[in-house]
Amino acid sequence: MNTHQHLDRSVVIERVAAQIPRHTLAHYPTPLMRANRLTESLGNTELWFKRDDLISFGLGGNKIRGLEVMLAEALALNADCLVTGAGVQSNHVRATAATAAHAGLRCTAVYWGKPPAAMDGNYRLTSMLNAQFHFTGDDDRASVDTHIHRVAAKLREQGHRPYEIPRGGACAMGVLGHVLAVFELYQQCLSQGVEPDAIILAVGSGGTYAGWLLGIRLLNLPWKMLCYTVSREPEQVSLQVADLATQAAALLKLDWTFCAEDAPVFGGFIGQGYGIPSLEAAEAIKQIGRSEGILLDPVYTGKAMAGFLYGLQNKQFEQHKKIIFVHTGGEPAFFAGNGDWLNSSPTETVKLS
């Protein structure tokens, strides 16, 4: 990389970061770590992990990055409560509850379906953080979207000032938090002498991918995005990501339009559905855990890693020699349910006599 190119990018980073409101909740940067043992087994591919699971607030996860921007806007609007939603094991909802607690705001979590029998994992944490719960009674995940508006309207009737956050935090303001993540990783790569060819990302509601798409374009980086959907069909996800990136660009006063072709997505690794662990994800989680001591989650990163490993085996990525996997968090999933999705054989007992 030449010096002029770096200086140009530094100017962009300074200018754009100044446009993004942010109430910082954690310490940055998160670690960029080489997967030494795994790299040895992958042949010609060098793998690194961007450890956003280690974000130092609210039990981590990259949802915090978007929430820092949304919290800044909520406080500027003098909001007194945050309203968001998803499923009961949502990392985003747990992170939102922690964000509200930190800022002295109320939080209402809107969940699809009915209350589950057991309170565990993220559901337990969100309850402990004093969030109020509202269940839609409808198993359709999209029911959360209309109920967030209904809950917020009710709160306004009661004299509150709610700040609505869409399902999964997928909105233009949240996207800007992930643009800052691209800036952070770029600066880390410079300092550590890492020149990645590609970035791997699990994609759910699309806000993270949209931020990476916009951030990479802002810096004119050569990074290729290898993204795996964990919820919807690839074509639908690409459209959502492009729309979010376009909206976020407008917030930065950029007349940029993204299209679905700008946001390619790999499918085939959702398994039986969103939030349902798959056999391939379980195997990928075990492989990464046993080779690196890094815990992926069964909803997002486990499925993305399963897709990436499959692609490697089928020689899809031979042109990419250095790849960074963004670990977006989600470990509380290990403490929900009975864990039978891991399908593990019992650990061998060591006899001492």
C-alpha positions, 0 to 999 in steps of 0.5 A, spaced: 500 500 500 502 506 498 503 512 503 498 517 499 493 511 499 493 511 506 493 518 507 487 519 503 484 513 507 486 516 513 482 523 511 476 519 509 476 516 516 477 522 520 471 526 516 466 520 516 467 518 523 466 526 525 459 525 522 457 519 526 454 520 533 456 515 538 455 514 545 461 509 546 460 503 551 466 499 550 473 499 549 476 498 542 479 495 538 477 488 539 483 483 538 485 481 531 488 474 532 491 469 527 488 462 527 495 458 527 493 451 528 487 452 524 491 455 518 496 449 518 490 445 517 487 449 511 493 448 506 494 455 502 489 459 506 491 464 512 485 465 517 484 470 522 479 472 527 476 479 528 474 478 535 467 482 536 465 477 541 470 480 546 467 487 545 467 489 553 460 491 554 453 487 555 457 480 554 459 482 547 457 481 540 458 486 535 450 488 536 454 493 541 457 497 535 450 499 532 447 500 539 452 505 540 450 510 535 443 508 536 443 510 543 447 517 541 441 519 537 436 516 543 439 521 548 439 526 543 432 525 542 431 525 550 428 518 549 426 515 556 426 508 553 428 503 548 423 498 544 426 493 540 425 485 539 426 478 536 426 471 539 427 470 546 434 468 545 436 474 541 443 477 542 441 484 540 435 484 545 440 482 550 445 487 548 439 493 548 437 491 555 444 492 557 445 499 553 438 501 556 441 499 563 447 503 562 444 509 560 438 509 565 433 508 560 427 503 560 427 497 555 421 493 552 423 487 549 418 484 544 418 477 542 415 473 537 410 467 539 409 465 547 413 465 553 417 459 553 417 454 559 424 455 561 428 462 562 435 461 560 441 463 555 439 470 553 432 470 555 435 470 562 440 475 562 435 480 558 430 479 564 436 480 569 437 487 566 430 489 568 427 489 561 419 488 560 417 483 556 411 483 550 410 477 546 406 477 540 403 470 540 404 469 533 410 464 531 411 469 525 418 472 526 415 478 522 410 479 527 415 483 532 415 489 527 408 491 527 408 489 535 414 494 536 410 500 533 404 498 537 408 497 544 411 504 542 405 507 541 402 505 548 408 507 551 407 514 548 400 514 550 402 513 557 407 519 557 413 516 555 418 517 550 420 511 546 426 510 541 424 504 536 429 500 534 427 495 528 428 487 529 435 485 530 437 493 530 437 493 522 436 500 521 440 506 517 443 509 524 445 502 526 449 501 520 453 506 521 456 503 527 459 497 523 462 502 518 466 504 524 468 497 525 471 497 518 475 503 519 477 499 526 479 493 522 483 497 516 487 501 522 489 494 525 491 491 519 496 496 517 499 496 524 499 488 524 501 488 517 495 484 515 493 485 508 486 481 507 483 478 501 476 477 504 472 478 510 467 472 512 461 474 515 454 471 518 448 475 515 441 475 519 437 482 519 443 485 514 445 491 518 452 489 519 453 487 512 450 493 510 455 497 514 461 493 511 459 494 504 459 501 505 465 502 509 469 498 504 467 502 499 468 509 503 475 506 503 476 503 496 479 497 499 480 491 495 477 486 500 472 481 498 466 480 502 464 472 503 457 472 507 453 467 509 445 468 510 443 464 517 435 467 516 432 468 509 433 466 502 440 470 499 436 474 494 432 477 499 438 478 504 442 482 498 436 486 497 435 488 504 443 489 505 443 494 499 437 498 501 440 499 508 447 501 505 443 506 501 439 509 507 446 509 511 450 513 505 444 518 505 445 519 512 453 521 510 450 526 505 452 521 500 448 520 493 450 513 493 445 507 491 447 500 492 443 494 489 443 487 490 449 485 486 453 489 490 451 485 496 452 477 494 450 472 499 451 465 500 446 460 501 445 453 503 447 453 511 441 455 514 439 448 516 432 447 518 431 455 520 433 461 523 435 460 530 435 452 529 442 449 530 445 445 524 449 438 524 454 442 520 454 448 524 455 443 530 461 440 527 464 447 525 464 449 532 467 443 535 473 444 529 474 451 531 473 450 539 478 444 539 483 447 534 483 454 537 479 455 543 475 460 540 467 458 541 463 460 535 455 460 536 450 455 533 445 461 530 450 465 526 458 464 526 457 456 527 453 456 520 458 461 517 464 457 518 460 451 516 459 454 509 466 457 509 469 450 510 465 447 505 467 452 500 474 451 502 473 443 501 470 445 494 476 450 492 471 456 492 476 460 495 483 458 492 484 466 490 484 468 497 490 467 501 488 471 507 481 471 510 479 474 516 472 471 519 468 476 523 466 473 530 460 477 531 459 473 538 453 469 541 456 465 546 450 465 551 446 460 546 451 455 549 447 456 555 440 455 552 436 449 552 440 442 553 445 443 548 443 436 545 445 440 538 452 439 539 451 431 539 457 430 543 460 424 545 461 423 553 468 426 554 473 420 556 474 419 564 481 419 566 482 414 571 487 416 577 488 409 580 
